[in-house]
């Protein structure tokens, strides 16, 4: 056992000590494309998968209680949790992509100012959201569809994760994005992974050992809050450790960035946040419409929405690893390398999506039974999963193009695509198919809407790349 522990801590020290060059110029400019994507994307994919596993772990442990109301209560909070993460996109995506572009122009001092501004912006916004959620918690939960059987569980989870743990959760994600933007993908991935693994360890401890029976949801919430706080401390330590030689800094003495930089942060960050918020609004609408078919249906779709995240989280990891490379080379006007990175990343994401469809269609019933044994919930979940997974490659392509426009600093394009996708296609499709086909129409809405979204996205990407003499 000591050997295993020593091996883990040696690996941790190795990961933490890697990437000592602040600007990683060779990685961005000279490393072969596939190697650069591997270096940047693999740690991010691993961290995304660990995050998914720990999200599934919450559902798994709650499923061991065989209480679908606990599962449904926590599922209701997913939109609020994702909204808090969208706030991280404001500073993390807006600031991170700008930092990569500034590095491509060799403007390192301005990049440091942008990092400082992004960090304090995220703290302020996250604190306001946490306080606001706490003050209006009861009407928010009722709006999300919490009923007599689920309200208490939803309340417990929200207080722990959003109200108490909102700031460290948002700040951790922002700092991970900022570190990744300068090439420190392994450090960012290690921090996210460490917090997620800790959460999985603490879940059963709080649920089944420290707290009495009936308080399992509170235990999950406390474990999540504590693990996010620890991850946040790790990221702050990394920033402090590299304060003299690194670009990322919390020191306000570096001064405010230029007005143009602040506009760029919001110009990309706001579209990123809006897209995430509208994604969450889609979840809220789906939950509200699905709850009319009963708590069992709500619990089933809640599990499915987590299971389907596996290939999507891998896709997000690919995109997050790709963005700094694309942004840097776009700003450095190395369009050939930029285009090679985008095409390789897209091909990798589509391959994973195709594999996931095959695996999910064959193993749907086993995946549902892994989380809950209630026969009615499993039966509905299997049907839901086999339909929802068909949208995987379409969903990947949809957010892939948005990530690209963020990397280009083309926030208006990203905002347009995000807004039209959810308000123009996805949410109206939920209402339309629910009215025509009922409960299963809700499940088919994603596939139907994203066919239109992908067509529009690639048309816009084609028009944008044409100015550089490039093809999609």
C-alpha positions in Angstrom: 0.0 0.0 0.0 2.9 2.4 0.8 4.3 1.7 -2.6 1.0 2.7 -4.3 0.8 5.8 -2.2 4.4 6.8 -3.0 3.8 6.2 -6.7 0.7 8.4 -6.6 2.5 11.3 -4.8 5.6 11.0 -7.1 3.2 11.3 -10.1 1.6 14.3 -8.5 4.9 16.0 -8.0 5.9 15.2 -11.5 2.7 16.7 -12.9 2.9 19.8 -10.7 6.5 20.4 -11.7 6.0 20.1 -15.5 5.8 22.9 -18.0 8.3 25.3 -16.4 8.5 27.6 -19.4 5.9 30.4 -19.0 5.0 30.9 -22.6 5.6 27.3 -24.0 6.5 28.8 -27.3 7.7 25.6 -28.8 4.4 23.8 -28.0 2.3 26.5 -29.7 4.6 27.0 -32.7 6.8 24.0 -33.5 5.5 20.8 -31.9 3.9 18.5 -34.5 0.1 19.0 -34.6 -1.0 15.7 -33.3 1.6 15.8 -30.5 0.5 19.3 -29.6 -3.1 18.2 -29.4 -2.1 15.2 -27.4 -0.1 17.3 -24.9 -2.9 19.8 -24.5 -6.0 17.6 -24.8 -5.2 14.4 -23.0 -4.9 16.0 -19.5 -8.1 17.9 -20.2 -10.0 14.8 -21.4 -8.8 12.9 -18.4 -10.0 15.6 -16.0 -13.3 15.9 -17.9 -13.8 12.1 -17.6 -13.0 12.2 -13.9 -15.5 15.1 -13.4 -18.1 13.0 -15.2 -17.3 9.9 -13.1 -17.7 11.9 -9.9 -21.0 13.4 -11.2 -22.1 9.8 -11.9 -20.8 8.7 -8.5 -23.2 11.1 -6.8 -26.0 9.4 -8.8 -24.6 6.0 -8.2 -24.4 6.4 -4.4 -27.8 8.0 -4.3 -29.1 5.1 -6.4 -27.9 2.7 -3.7 -30.6 4.2 -1.5 -33.1 3.0 -4.2 -35.0 6.3 -3.6 -35.8 7.9 -6.9 -36.9 11.1 -5.2 -33.3 11.7 -4.0 -32.1 11.2 -7.5 -34.8 13.4 -8.9 -34.1 16.2 -6.3 -30.4 16.3 -7.2 -31.2 16.2 -10.9 -33.3 19.3 -10.6 -30.3 21.2 -9.4 -28.2 20.4 -12.5 -29.3 23.6 -14.3 -28.4 25.8 -11.4 -25.0 24.1 -11.1 -24.4 24.5 -14.8 -25.4 28.2 -14.6 -22.7 28.7 -11.9 -20.2 27.1 -14.3 -21.3 29.4 -17.0 -20.1 32.3 -14.9 -16.7 30.7 -15.0 -16.9 30.9 -18.8 -17.3 34.7 -18.6 -13.8 35.1 -17.1 -12.2 31.7 -17.9 -13.1 31.5 -21.6 -13.1 35.2 -22.2 -9.9 35.8 -20.4 -8.2 32.5 -21.4 -8.7 32.8 -25.1 -7.5 36.4 -25.0 -4.4 35.5 -23.1 -3.5 32.9 -25.8 -4.0 35.5 -28.5 -1.8 38.0 -26.6 0.9 35.4 -26.3 0.7 34.9 -30.1 1.5 38.6 -30.4 4.3 38.4 -27.7 2.3 40.8 -25.4 3.1 39.0 -22.2 2.6 42.0 -19.8 -0.9 42.6 -21.1 -1.6 38.9 -20.8 -0.7 39.1 -17.1 -3.0 42.0 -16.6 -5.8 40.1 -18.3 -5.3 37.1 -16.0 -5.5 39.3 -12.9 -8.7 41.0 -14.1 -10.3 37.7 -15.0 -9.6 36.2 -11.6 -11.2 39.0 -9.6 -14.1 39.3 -12.0 -14.9 35.6 -11.4 -14.8 36.0 -7.7 -17.2 38.9 -7.7 -19.7 37.4 -10.1 -19.7 34.0 -8.3 -20.3 35.7 -4.9 -23.2 37.6 -6.3 -24.8 34.5 -7.8 -24.3 32.5 -4.5 -25.9 35.2 -2.4 -28.8 35.7 -4.9 -29.5 32.0 -5.0 -29.5 31.8 -1.2 -32.0 34.7 -0.9 -34.4 33.3 -3.5 -33.8 29.6 -3.0 -37.4 28.5 -2.4 -39.0 30.1 -5.4 -36.1 29.0 -7.6 -36.6 25.4 -6.6 -40.3 25.5 -7.1 -39.7 27.1 -10.6 -37.5 24.1 -11.4 -40.3 21.7 -10.6 -39.4 20.6 -7.0 -42.4 19.0 -5.5 -43.3 17.7 -2.0 -41.2 14.6 -2.4 -38.1 16.3 -3.9 -38.0 19.8 -2.4 -36.0 19.0 0.8 -33.4 17.0 -1.1 -33.0 19.8 -3.8 -32.7 22.4 -1.0 -29.9 20.5 0.8 -27.8 20.0 -2.3 -28.2 23.6 -3.5 -27.2 25.2 -0.1 -24.0 23.1 0.0 -22.9 23.2 -3.7 -24.2 26.6 -4.9 -24.6 28.9 -1.9 -21.6 27.7 0.2 -19.4 26.3 -2.5 -20.2 28.6 -5.4 -17.1 30.8 -5.3 -14.5 28.1 -5.0 -16.3 26.1 -7.7 -16.3 29.0 -10.2 -12.8 30.1 -9.3 -11.3 26.6 -9.8 -12.7 26.4 -13.3 -11.5 29.9 -14.2 -8.0 29.2 -12.9 -8.0 25.9 -14.8 -8.9 27.7 -18.0 -6.3 30.4 -17.5 -3.5 27.9 -16.8 -4.5 25.9 -19.9 -4.4 29.1 -22.0 -0.6 29.4 -21.4 0.0 25.7 -22.1 -0.2 24.4 -18.5 -2.7 21.8 -19.5 -1.3 19.1 -17.1 -1.5 21.4 -14.1 -5.1 22.4 -15.0 -6.1 18.7 -15.5 -4.4 17.6 -12.3 -6.3 20.1 -10.2 -9.7 19.3 -11.7 -8.9 15.5 -11.3 -7.7 15.9 -7.7 -10.9 17.6 -6.7 -13.1 15.1 -8.4 -11.3 12.1 -7.0 -11.5 13.6 -3.5 -15.2 14.1 -4.0 -15.7 10.4 -4.9 -13.8 9.4 -1.7 -15.8 11.8 0.5 -19.2 10.9 -0.9 -19.7 7.5 0.9 -18.0 8.8 4.0 -20.5 11.6 4.5 -23.5 9.7 3.2 -23.2 6.4 5.0 -20.8 7.0 7.9 -20.9 10.5 9.2 -24.6 11.4 8.6 -27.7 9.5 9.7 -29.9 7.7 7.2 -32.2 10.0 5.3 -29.5 12.7 4.9 -27.6 11.1 2.0 -28.2 14.1 -0.3 -26.8 16.5 2.3 -23.8 14.2 2.5 -23.3 14.4 -1.3 -23.5 18.2 -1.1 -21.0 18.5 1.7 -18.6 16.2 0.0 -18.8 18.3 -3.3 -18.4 21.6 -1.5 -15.3 20.5 0.4 -13.6 18.9 -2.6 -14.1 22.0 -4.7 -12.6 24.1 -1.9 -9.5 21.9 -1.9 -9.2 22.1 -5.7 -9.4 25.9 -5.5 -6.6 26.0 -2.9 -4.4 23.9 -5.3 -5.0 26.3 -8.2 -4.2 29.3 -6.0 -1.0 27.6 -4.9 0.0 27.0 -8.5 -0.6 30.7 -9.3 1.4 31.8 -6.2 4.2 29.3 -7.1 4.8 30.8 -10.6 4.0 34.4 -9.6 7.6 35.6 -10.5 8.0 33.9 -13.9 4.5 33.0 -15.0 1.8 35.0 -16.8 -1.1 34.0 -14.6 -1.2 36.2 -11.5 -3.5 37.4 -8.7 -1.4 40.5 -8.0 -3.4 43.7 -8.5 -0.2 45.6 -8.7 0.3 44.5 -12.3 -2.5 47.0 -13.2 -5.7 46.9 -15.2 -5.6 45.7 -18.8 -6.3 48.0 -21.7 -9.9 48.9 -22.4 -9.7 46.9 -25.6 -8.7 43.8 -23.7 -11.6 44.3 -21.2 -14.0 44.6 -24.1 -12.5 41.4 -25.6 -12.9 39.5 -22.3 -16.6 40.4 -22.2 -16.9 40.1 -26.0 -16.0 36.4 -25.9 -16.9 35.6 -22.2 -20.5 36.8 -22.4 -21.4 34.7 -25.5 -19.8 31.7 -23.8 -21.8 32.3 -20.6 -25.0 32.9 -22.6 -24.5 29.7 -24.6 -24.1 27.8 -21.3 -27.1 29.5 -19.7 -29.3 28.7 -22.7 -28.0 25.1 -22.6 -29.2 25.1 -18.9 -32.5 26.7 -19.9 -33.0 23.8 -22.3 -32.5 21.4 -19.3 -34.9 23.4 -17.2 -37.6 23.2 -20.0 -36.9 19.5 -20.4 -37.3 18.9 -16.7 -40.4 21.0 -16.5 -42.0 19.2 -19.4 -40.8 15.8 -18.2 -42.0 16.2 -14.6 -45.6 16.2 -16.0 -45.0 12.5 -16.8 -44.1 11.8 -13.1 -41.1 11.7 -10.8 -40.0 8.3 -12.3 -39.6 9.8 -15.7 -37.7 12.8 -14.2 -35.4 10.4 -12.4 -34.8 8.4 -15.6 -34.0 11.4 -17.7 -31.7 12.8 -15.0 -29.6 9.6 -15.1 -29.6 9.6 -18.9 -28.4 13.2 -19.0 -25.4 12.2 -16.9 -24.6 9.0 -18.8 -24.7 10.7 -22.2 -22.1 13.2 -21.0 -19.3 10.6 -21.4 -18.6 11.2 -25.1 -19.6 14.8 -24.8 -17.1 15.4 -22.0 -14.4 13.8 -24.1 -15.4 16.2 -26.9 -15.2 19.2 -24.5 -11.8 18.1 -23.4 -10.6 18.0 -27.0 -12.0 21.4 -27.6 -10.6 22.9 -24.5 -7.1 21.5 -25.4 -7.5 22.8 -28.9 -8.6 26.4 -28.2 -5.3 27.8 -26.8 -3.4 26.3 -29.8 -5.9 27.7 -32.3 -6.1 31.1 -30.6 -2.3 31.5 -30.5 -1.7 30.5 -34.1 -4.7 32.6 -35.3 -3.2 35.7 -33.6 0.3 34.8 -34.9 -1.2 34.5 -38.4 0.0 31.0 -38.8 -3.3 29.9 -40.5 -2.0 26.7 -42.0 -1.1 25.3 -38.5 -4.3 26.7 -37.1 -6.4 24.9 -39.7 -4.5 21.6 -39.2 -5.2 21.7 -35.5 -8.9 22.3 -36.0 -9.3 19.5 -38.6 -7.4 17.0 -36.5 -9.4 17.9 -33.4 -12.7 17.6 -35.2 -11.9 14.2 -36.7 -10.9 12.9 -33.3 -14.1 14.1 -31.7 -16.3 12.5 -34.4 -14.5 9.2 -34.1 -15.2 9.1 -30.4 -18.8 10.0 -30.9 -19.3 7.2 -33.4 -17.8 4.6 -31.0 -20.0 5.9 -28.2 -23.2 5.4 -30.2 -22.3 1.7 -30.8 -21.4 1.1 -27.2 -24.5 2.8 -25.7 -26.9 1.1 -28.0 -25.6 -2.3 -26.9 -25.2 -1.6 -23.2 -28.0 0.8 -22.3 -29.8 -1.6 -19.9 -26.6 -2.4 -18.0 -25.7 1.3 -17.6 -29.1 2.1 -16.2 -29.0 -0.8 -13.8 -25.6 0.3 -12.6 -27.2 3.5 -11.2 -30.6 2.3 -10.0 -32.4 -1.0 -9.7 -36.0 0.4 -9.8 -37.5 -1.5 -12.7 -39.7 1.4 -13.9 -36.9 3.9 -13.9 -34.5 1.5 -15.7 -37.1 0.7 -18.4 -37.7 4.4 -19.3 -34.0 5.2 -19.0 -33.0 2.6 -21.5 -35.5 4.0 -24.1 -34.3 7.5 -23.4 -30.6 6.7 -23.7 -30.9 4.8 -27.0 -32.5 7.9 -28.6 -30.4 10.7 -26.9 -27.1 9.1 -27.8 -27.8 9.5 -31.5 -27.3 13.2 -31.1 -23.8 12.8 -29.8 -21.9 13.7 -33.0 -24.3 16.5 -33.8 -23.8 18.0 -30.3 -20.1 17.7 -30.6 -20.0 19.6 -33.9 -22.4 22.2 -32.5 -20.2 23.2 -29.6 -17.0 22.6 -31.6 -17.8 25.5 -33.9 -18.6 27.7 -30.9 -15.3 26.9 -29.3 -13.6 27.8 -32.6 -15.2 31.2 -32.8 -14.2 31.9 -29.2 -10.6 31.0 -30.1 -10.8 33.5 -33.0 -12.1 36.2 -30.6 -15.3 36.3 -32.8 -17.7 36.5 -29.9 -20.6 37.8 -32.0 -20.5 34.6 -34.1 -20.4 32.4 -31.0 -23.3 34.4 -29.4 -25.4 34.1 -32.6 -24.9 30.4 -32.8 -25.5 29.8 -29.1 -28.6 31.9 -29.1 -30.1 30.4 -32.3 -29.3 26.9 -31.3 -31.2 27.0 -28.0 -33.9 29.7 -28.5 -34.4 29.1 -32.2 -34.1 25.4 -32.5 -33.8 23.2 -29.4 -36.3 24.7 -27.0 -39.0 25.3 -29.6 -38.5 21.7 -30.7 -39.1 20.4 -27.1 -42.5 22.1 -27.0 -43.4 21.0 -30.6 -42.4 17.4 -30.2 -43.9 17.1 -26.7 -47.2 18.4 -28.1 -47.2 16.0 -31.0 -45.5 12.9 -29.6 -45.7 13.3 -25.8 -42.9 12.1 -23.5 -40.8 10.4 -26.2 -41.0 13.5 -28.3 -39.0 15.3 -25.6 -36.2 12.7 -26.0 -36.1 13.1 -29.8 -35.9 16.9 -29.7 -32.1 17.1 -29.3 -31.4 15.0 -32.5 -34.0 16.9 -34.5 -32.8 20.4 -33.5 -29.1 19.7 -33.8 -29.4 18.6 -37.4 -30.5 22.2 -38.2 -27.9 23.7 -35.8 -24.9 21.8 -37.4 -26.0 22.9 -40.9 -26.1 26.5 -39.9 -22.8 26.3 -37.9 -20.8 24.9 -40.7 -22.2 27.4 -43.2 -21.0 30.2 -40.9 -17.6 28.6 -40.3 -17.2 28.2 -44.1 -17.9 31.9 -44.6 -15.5 32.8 -41.8 -12.6 30.6 -42.9 -13.0 31.7 -46.6 -11.3 35.0 -45.7 -8.1 33.1 -44.9 -8.3 30.9 -48.0 -9.2 27.9 -45.9 -12.0 25.3 -46.3 -14.0 23.6 -43.5 
